[in-house]
Amino acid sequence: MSFDLRRSLRRLKPGRRTTHLNRRPDDALPFVSEKATGGPELLLDTCVYIDVLQGRAPKGVKTLLVARLCNHSGVVLAELTHLFGRLDPRDHRTGSVLAEISAMISDIPAHRLNPPSLNVLGEAGILAALATRLAGIDSGRKQALLNDATVYLQAVEQGQSVLTRNVREFDWFDQLLPSNRVLFYRQL
């Protein structure tokens, strides 16, 4: 396998983009409705798992998770397992939080968990850096933005829609590389 940098540069055109990137208004974006059911398979962003565990996922999201096929990214798996090293074992809440995350990860069907391709990884670096430059993002968010760009491009490549409440960043990606492959929601 190899990565075709020239193809990706032609597709993303980072050298031609100089206009400041702003988030579009909510009424211009696709949000989950309470009656949402049919549509493409989903690729779940990390926030979906957290919101479901914390009881903050709205009814429409819960309905959608039952109605559509849900896919899982290796990037999101890494973000979830990151908590096993990050959370303080001396905190009395850590054990129960990690037990819930462990159970959730165990419930992911192996055939629905996929890593991003080399093409996705290569283009995610360009897309994340482009969004950082054009939106004036703090460089302290570079890794999170890179992870989000990877999830976005993985969904596009696999013909899935990303389900996320991370409106700002995923809207930027969809403006830079329009795909109609994002579905947003608001946390309860």
Rosetta blueprint (number, residue, H / E / L):
1 M L
2 S L
3 F L
4 D L
5 L H
6 R H
7 R H
8 S H
9 L H
10 R H
11 R H
12 L H
13 K L
14 P H
15 G H
16 R H
17 R L
18 T L
19 T L
20 H L
21 L L
22 N L
23 R L
24 R L
25 P L
26 D H
27 D H
28 A H
29 L L
30 P L
31 F E
32 V L
33 S L
34 E L
35 K L
36 A L
37 T L
38 G L
39 G L
40 P L
41 E L
42 L E
43 L E
44 L E
45 D L
46 T H
47 C H
48 V H
49 Y H
50 I H
51 D H
52 V H
53 L H
54 Q L
55 G L
56 R L
57 A L
58 P L
59 K H
60 G H
61 V H
62 K H
63 T H
64 L H
65 L H
66 V H
67 A H
68 R L
69 L L
70 C E
71 N E
72 H E
73 S E
74 G H
75 V H
76 V H
77 L H
78 A H
79 E H
80 L H
81 T H
82 H H
83 L H
84 F H
85 G H
86 R H
87 L L
88 D L
89 P L
90 R L
91 D L
92 H L
93 R L
94 T H
95 G H
96 S H
97 V H
98 L H
99 A H
100 E H
101 I H
102 S H
103 A H
104 M H
105 I H
106 S H
107 D L
108 I L
109 P L
110 A H
111 H H
112 R H
113 L E
114 N E
115 P L
116 P L
117 S L
118 L H
119 N H
120 V H
121 L H
122 G H
123 E H
124 A H
125 G H
126 I H
127 L H
128 A H
129 A H
130 L H
131 A H
132 T H
133 R H
134 L H
135 A H
136 G L
137 I L
138 D L
139 S H
140 G H
141 R H
142 K H
143 Q H
144 A H
145 L H
146 L H
147 N H
148 D H
149 A H
150 T H
151 V H
152 Y H
153 L H
154 Q H
155 A H
156 V H
157 E H
158 Q H
159 G L
160 Q L
161 S E
162 V E
163 L E
164 T E
165 R L
166 N L
167 V H
168 R H
169 E H
170 F H
171 D H
172 W H
173 F H
174 D H
175 Q H
176 L H
177 L L
178 P L
179 S L
180 N L
181 R L
182 V E
183 L E
184 F E
185 Y L
186 R L
187 Q L
188 L L
